[in-house]
Amino acid sequence: MKYLPLIAIACALAACEYKHETTVQPTPATAVVTPAPVASTAVVTTPAPPATSTTIYTR
C-alpha cells in the first residue's frame, strides 16, 4: 500500500506524456496577402519642366 501513491503519480505522468505525444499539432496558417484598398482620391503628378529650354527660330 505504501507504493500506491507512487504508482498513481507514475500513471498520471505516463498519461500526460501519452497525451502530449498523440496531440495533433495544428499546421501554421498560410499568409494571405490582400491588395491595398484604392484611395478615393487620385494623386496626379506632372513631370518637372526640363532644366534648360531651347527655342529654335527658323526663317
Biopython code that builds the backbone (N, CA, C, O; Angstrom):
import numpy as np
from Bio.PDB.StructureBuilder import StructureBuilder

atoms = [
    (1, "MET", "N", (0.819, -1.200, 0.000)),
    (1, "MET", "CA", (0.000, 0.000, 0.000)),
    (1, "MET", "C", (0.858, 1.258, 0.000)),
    (1, "MET", "O", (0.401, 2.317, -0.429)),
    (2, "LYS", "N", (2.114, 1.154, 0.483)),
    (2, "LYS", "CA", (2.920, 2.366, 0.526)),
    (2, "LYS", "C", (3.400, 2.772, -0.870)),
    (2, "LYS", "O", (3.847, 3.904, -1.057)),
    (3, "TYR", "N", (3.318, 1.878, -1.843)),
    (3, "TYR", "CA", (3.717, 2.205, -3.206)),
    (3, "TYR", "C", (2.561, 2.732, -4.051)),
    (3, "TYR", "O", (2.765, 3.145, -5.193)),
    (4, "LEU", "N", (1.352, 2.720, -3.500)),
    (4, "LEU", "CA", (0.182, 3.157, -4.261)),
    (4, "LEU", "C", (0.283, 4.619, -4.714)),
    (4, "LEU", "O", (-0.027, 4.899, -5.872)),
    (5, "PRO", "N", (0.703, 5.571, -3.855)),
    (5, "PRO", "CA", (0.843, 6.954, -4.340)),
    (5, "PRO", "C", (1.888, 7.082, -5.446)),
    (5, "PRO", "O", (1.697, 7.855, -6.385)),
    (6, "LEU", "N", (2.975, 6.344, -5.350)),
    (6, "LEU", "CA", (3.996, 6.400, -6.398)),
    (6, "LEU", "C", (3.478, 5.840, -7.714)),
    (6, "LEU", "O", (3.775, 6.376, -8.781)),
    (7, "ILE", "N", (2.707, 4.767, -7.638)),
    (7, "ILE", "CA", (2.125, 4.179, -8.848)),
    (7, "ILE", "C", (1.122, 5.146, -9.466)),
    (7, "ILE", "O", (1.053, 5.273, -10.688)),
    (8, "ALA", "N", (0.340, 5.831, -8.624)),
    (8, "ALA", "CA", (-0.638, 6.793, -9.130)),
    (8, "ALA", "C", (0.056, 7.961, -9.827)),
    (8, "ALA", "O", (-0.393, 8.414, -10.880)),
    (9, "ILE", "N", (1.146, 8.446, -9.243)),
    (9, "ILE", "CA", (1.895, 9.550, -9.864)),
    (9, "ILE", "C", (2.518, 9.095, -11.176)),
    (9, "ILE", "O", (2.509, 9.836, -12.159)),
    (10, "ALA", "N", (3.053, 7.890, -11.196)),
    (10, "ALA", "CA", (3.656, 7.368, -12.418)),
    (10, "ALA", "C", (2.616, 7.215, -13.522)),
    (10, "ALA", "O", (2.888, 7.511, -14.685)),
    (11, "CYS", "N", (1.420, 6.751, -13.153)),
    (11, "CYS", "CA", (0.350, 6.608, -14.152)),
    (11, "CYS", "C", (-0.087, 7.971, -14.678)),
    (11, "CYS", "O", (-0.335, 8.126, -15.873)),
    (12, "ALA", "N", (-0.181, 8.962, -13.785)),
    (12, "ALA", "CA", (-0.584, 10.302, -14.213)),
    (12, "ALA", "C", (0.453, 10.897, -15.162)),
    (12, "ALA", "O", (0.098, 11.500, -16.175)),
    (13, "LEU", "N", (1.732, 10.729, -14.835)),
    (13, "LEU", "CA", (2.779, 11.242, -15.719)),
    (13, "LEU", "C", (2.779, 10.520, -17.060)),
    (13, "LEU", "O", (2.976, 11.141, -18.104)),
    (14, "ALA", "N", (2.561, 9.230, -17.030)),
    (14, "ALA", "CA", (2.519, 8.464, -18.277)),
    (14, "ALA", "C", (1.344, 8.903, -19.136)),
    (14, "ALA", "O", (1.465, 8.998, -20.357)),
    (15, "ALA", "N", (0.201, 9.174, -18.498)),
    (15, "ALA", "CA", (-0.969, 9.612, -19.256)),
    (15, "ALA", "C", (-0.722, 10.975, -19.889)),
    (15, "ALA", "O", (-1.112, 11.213, -21.033)),
    (16, "CYS", "N", (-0.073, 11.871, -19.145)),
    (16, "CYS", "CA", (0.227, 13.198, -19.699)),
    (16, "CYS", "C", (1.213, 13.089, -20.855)),
    (16, "CYS", "O", (1.072, 13.774, -21.868)),
    (17, "GLU", "N", (2.203, 12.233, -20.699)),
    (17, "GLU", "CA", (3.180, 12.047, -21.766)),
    (17, "GLU", "C", (2.521, 11.444, -23.001)),
    (17, "GLU", "O", (2.821, 11.849, -24.124)),
    (18, "TYR", "N", (1.631, 10.485, -22.804)),
    (18, "TYR", "CA", (0.929, 9.868, -23.927)),
    (18, "TYR", "C", (0.064, 10.900, -24.634)),
    (18, "TYR", "O", (0.018, 10.934, -25.864)),
    (19, "LYS", "N", (-0.624, 11.743, -23.865)),
    (19, "LYS", "CA", (-1.470, 12.778, -24.464)),
    (19, "LYS", "C", (-0.616, 13.762, -25.250)),
    (19, "LYS", "O", (-1.003, 14.192, -26.336)),
    (20, "HIS", "N", (0.532, 14.116, -24.713)),
    (20, "HIS", "CA", (1.425, 15.050, -25.398)),
    (20, "HIS", "C", (1.919, 14.465, -26.718)),
    (20, "HIS", "O", (2.013, 15.177, -27.717)),
    (21, "GLU", "N", (2.232, 13.185, -26.726)),
    (21, "GLU", "CA", (2.754, 12.544, -27.931)),
    (21, "GLU", "C", (1.683, 12.355, -28.995)),
    (21, "GLU", "O", (1.996, 12.363, -30.185)),
    (22, "THR", "N", (0.426, 12.186, -28.594)),
    (22, "THR", "CA", (-0.620, 11.899, -29.566)),
    (22, "THR", "C", (-1.413, 13.131, -29.975)),
    (22, "THR", "O", (-2.301, 13.031, -30.822)),
    (23, "THR", "N", (-1.117, 14.287, -29.399)),
    (23, "THR", "CA", (-1.835, 15.509, -29.762)),
    (23, "THR", "C", (-1.392, 15.950, -31.147)),
    (23, "THR", "O", (-0.196, 16.034, -31.424)),
    (24, "VAL", "N", (-2.347, 16.230, -32.010)),
    (24, "VAL", "CA", (-2.044, 16.676, -33.366)),
    (24, "VAL", "C", (-1.762, 18.171, -33.319)),
    (24, "VAL", "O", (-2.579, 18.963, -32.849)),
    (25, "GLN", "N", (-0.602, 18.530, -33.811)),
    (25, "GLN", "CA", (-0.238, 19.943, -33.839)),
    (25, "GLN", "C", (-0.900, 20.601, -35.049)),
    (25, "GLN", "O", (-0.824, 20.067, -36.155)),
    (26, "PRO", "N", (-1.549, 21.753, -34.857)),
    (26, "PRO", "CA", (-2.166, 22.428, -35.998)),
    (26, "PRO", "C", (-1.101, 22.974, -36.943)),
    (26, "PRO", "O", (-0.033, 23.410, -36.512)),
    (27, "THR", "N", (-1.406, 22.944, -38.216)),
    (27, "THR", "CA", (-0.467, 23.475, -39.194)),
    (27, "THR", "C", (-0.518, 24.997, -39.148)),
    (27, "THR", "O", (-1.578, 25.569, -38.894)),
    (28, "PRO", "N", (0.590, 25.650, -39.385)),
    (28, "PRO", "CA", (0.579, 27.113, -39.360)),
    (28, "PRO", "C", (-0.269, 27.667, -40.502)),
    (28, "PRO", "O", (-0.322, 27.098, -41.593)),
    (29, "ALA", "N", (-0.914, 28.765, -40.232)),
    (29, "ALA", "CA", (-1.781, 29.385, -41.235)),
    (29, "ALA", "C", (-0.931, 29.961, -42.361)),
    (29, "ALA", "O", (0.153, 30.496, -42.126)),
    (30, "THR", "N", (-1.435, 29.846, -43.578)),
    (30, "THR", "CA", (-0.724, 30.417, -44.709)),
    (30, "THR", "C", (-0.970, 31.915, -44.748)),
    (30, "THR", "O", (-2.045, 32.392, -44.382)),
    (31, "ALA", "N", (0.016, 32.635, -45.187)),
    (31, "ALA", "CA", (-0.101, 34.090, -45.251)),
    (31, "ALA", "C", (-0.982, 34.477, -46.434)),
    (31, "ALA", "O", (-0.797, 33.987, -47.548)),
    (32, "VAL", "N", (-1.924, 35.345, -46.180)),
    (32, "VAL", "CA", (-2.808, 35.829, -47.232)),
    (32, "VAL", "C", (-2.487, 37.291, -47.457)),
    (32, "VAL", "O", (-2.602, 38.112, -46.547)),
    (33, "VAL", "N", (-2.083, 37.611, -48.677)),
    (33, "VAL", "CA", (-1.738, 38.990, -49.000)),
    (33, "VAL", "C", (-2.923, 39.610, -49.718)),
    (33, "VAL", "O", (-3.346, 39.136, -50.773)),
    (34, "THR", "N", (-3.447, 40.663, -49.140)),
    (34, "THR", "CA", (-4.566, 41.362, -49.764)),
    (34, "THR", "C", (-4.052, 42.665, -50.346)),
    (34, "THR", "O", (-3.218, 43.329, -49.729)),
    (35, "PRO", "N", (-4.531, 43.043, -51.520)),
    (35, "PRO", "CA", (-4.074, 44.303, -52.104)),
    (35, "PRO", "C", (-4.574, 45.490, -51.284)),
    (35, "PRO", "O", (-5.613, 45.418, -50.627)),
    (36, "ALA", "N", (-3.828, 46.558, -51.336)),
    (36, "ALA", "CA", (-4.219, 47.762, -50.604)),
    (36, "ALA", "C", (-5.481, 48.340, -51.239)),
    (36, "ALA", "O", (-5.626, 48.306, -52.461)),
    (37, "PRO", "N", (-6.391, 48.866, -50.430)),
    (37, "PRO", "CA", (-7.603, 49.446, -50.999)),
    (37, "PRO", "C", (-7.281, 50.680, -51.829)),
    (37, "PRO", "O", (-6.353, 51.430, -51.527)),
    (38, "VAL", "N", (-8.061, 50.870, -52.872)),
    (38, "VAL", "CA", (-7.854, 52.010, -53.763)),
    (38, "VAL", "C", (-8.361, 53.260, -53.063)),
    (38, "VAL", "O", (-9.472, 53.282, -52.534)),
    (39, "ALA", "N", (-7.543, 54.290, -53.066)),
    (39, "ALA", "CA", (-7.936, 55.541, -52.421)),
    (39, "ALA", "C", (-9.030, 56.216, -53.244)),
    (39, "ALA", "O", (-9.084, 56.065, -54.465)),
    (40, "SER", "N", (-9.890, 56.952, -52.570)),
    (40, "SER", "CA", (-10.990, 57.614, -53.275)),
    (40, "SER", "C", (-10.505, 58.822, -54.056)),
    (40, "SER", "O", (-11.194, 59.273, -54.971)),
    (41, "THR", "N", (-9.345, 59.356, -53.724)),
    (41, "THR", "CA", (-8.804, 60.494, -54.468)),
    (41, "THR", "C", (-7.583, 60.033, -55.235)),
    (41, "THR", "O", (-6.751, 59.290, -54.715)),
    (42, "ALA", "N", (-7.484, 60.481, -56.474)),
    (42, "ALA", "CA", (-6.359, 60.107, -57.314)),
    (42, "ALA", "C", (-5.255, 61.145, -57.161)),
    (42, "ALA", "O", (-5.529, 62.344, -57.124)),
    (43, "VAL", "N", (-4.051, 60.701, -57.075)),
    (43, "VAL", "CA", (-2.904, 61.597, -56.994)),
    (43, "VAL", "C", (-2.299, 61.688, -58.378)),
    (43, "VAL", "O", (-1.846, 60.691, -58.941)),
    (44, "VAL", "N", (-2.296, 62.904, -58.927)),
    (44, "VAL", "CA", (-1.776, 63.122, -60.275)),
    (44, "VAL", "C", (-0.485, 63.910, -60.146)),
    (44, "VAL", "O", (-0.453, 64.978, -59.533)),
    (45, "THR", "N", (0.560, 63.383, -60.718)),
    (45, "THR", "CA", (1.837, 64.099, -60.705)),
    (45, "THR", "C", (2.174, 64.503, -62.123)),
    (45, "THR", "O", (1.982, 63.732, -63.063)),
    (46, "THR", "N", (2.674, 65.709, -62.272)),
    (46, "THR", "CA", (3.093, 66.192, -63.589)),
    (46, "THR", "C", (4.611, 66.165, -63.623)),
    (46, "THR", "O", (5.266, 66.420, -62.612)),
    (47, "PRO", "N", (5.170, 65.858, -64.785)),
    (47, "PRO", "CA", (6.628, 65.829, -64.861)),
    (47, "PRO", "C", (7.204, 67.232, -64.667)),
    (47, "PRO", "O", (6.588, 68.229, -65.044)),
    (48, "ALA", "N", (8.364, 67.286, -64.088)),
    (48, "ALA", "CA", (9.025, 68.574, -63.871)),
    (48, "ALA", "C", (9.466, 69.150, -65.210)),
    (48, "ALA", "O", (9.823, 68.398, -66.116)),
    (49, "PRO", "N", (9.445, 70.480, -65.347)),
    (49, "PRO", "CA", (9.908, 71.076, -66.614)),
    (49, "PRO", "C", (11.399, 70.817, -66.791)),
    (49, "PRO", "O", (12.126, 70.667, -65.809)),
    (50, "PRO", "N", (11.851, 70.764, -68.028)),
    (50, "PRO", "CA", (13.278, 70.500, -68.246)),
    (50, "PRO", "C", (14.133, 71.601, -67.609)),
    (50, "PRO", "O", (13.680, 72.734, -67.448)),
    (51, "ALA", "N", (15.335, 71.264, -67.262)),
    (51, "ALA", "CA", (16.228, 72.210, -66.599)),
    (51, "ALA", "C", (16.558, 73.382, -67.526)),
    (51, "ALA", "O", (16.628, 74.527, -67.080)),
    (52, "THR", "N", (16.758, 73.099, -68.793)),
    (52, "THR", "CA", (17.020, 74.175, -69.766)),
    (52, "THR", "C", (16.060, 73.996, -70.917)),
    (52, "THR", "O", (15.803, 72.875, -71.356)),
    (53, "SER", "N", (15.536, 75.094, -71.402)),
    (53, "SER", "CA", (14.645, 75.017, -72.565)),
    (53, "SER", "C", (15.340, 75.676, -73.747)),
    (53, "SER", "O", (16.000, 76.705, -73.603)),
    (54, "THR", "N", (15.183, 75.073, -74.902)),
    (54, "THR", "CA", (15.810, 75.587, -76.118)),
    (54, "THR", "C", (14.716, 75.987, -77.088)),
    (54, "THR", "O", (13.837, 75.190, -77.418)),
    (55, "THR", "N", (14.778, 77.221, -77.539)),
    (55, "THR", "CA", (13.817, 77.700, -78.531)),
    (55, "THR", "C", (14.544, 77.824, -79.864)),
    (55, "THR", "O", (15.600, 78.451, -79.948)),
    (56, "ILE", "N", (13.977, 77.228, -80.897)),
    (56, "ILE", "CA", (14.592, 77.257, -82.224)),
    (56, "ILE", "C", (13.748, 78.148, -83.117)),
    (56, "ILE", "O", (12.553, 77.908, -83.295)),
    (57, "TYR", "N", (14.384, 79.199, -83.691)),
    (57, "TYR", "CA", (13.714, 80.105, -84.623)),
    (57, "TYR", "C", (14.183, 79.770, -86.027)),
    (57, "TYR", "O", (15.376, 79.596, -86.278)),
    (58, "THR", "N", (13.233, 79.683, -86.928)),
    (58, "THR", "CA", (13.597, 79.404, -88.326)),
    (58, "THR", "C", (13.064, 80.520, -89.205)),
    (58, "THR", "O", (12.038, 81.119, -88.885)),
    (59, "ARG", "N", (13.768, 80.820, -90.348)),
    (59, "ARG", "CA", (13.321, 81.830, -91.297)),
    (59, "ARG", "C", (12.935, 81.202, -92.568)),
    (59, "ARG", "O", (12.528, 81.896, -93.501)),
]
sb = StructureBuilder()
sb.init_structure("model")
sb.init_model(0)
sb.init_chain("A")
sb.init_seg("    ")
for serial, (resi, resn, name, xyz) in enumerate(atoms, 1):
    if name == "N":
        sb.init_residue(resn, " ", resi, " ")
    sb.init_atom(name, np.array(xyz, "f"), 0.0, 1.0, " ", f" {name:<3s}", serial, name[0])
structure = sb.get_structure()
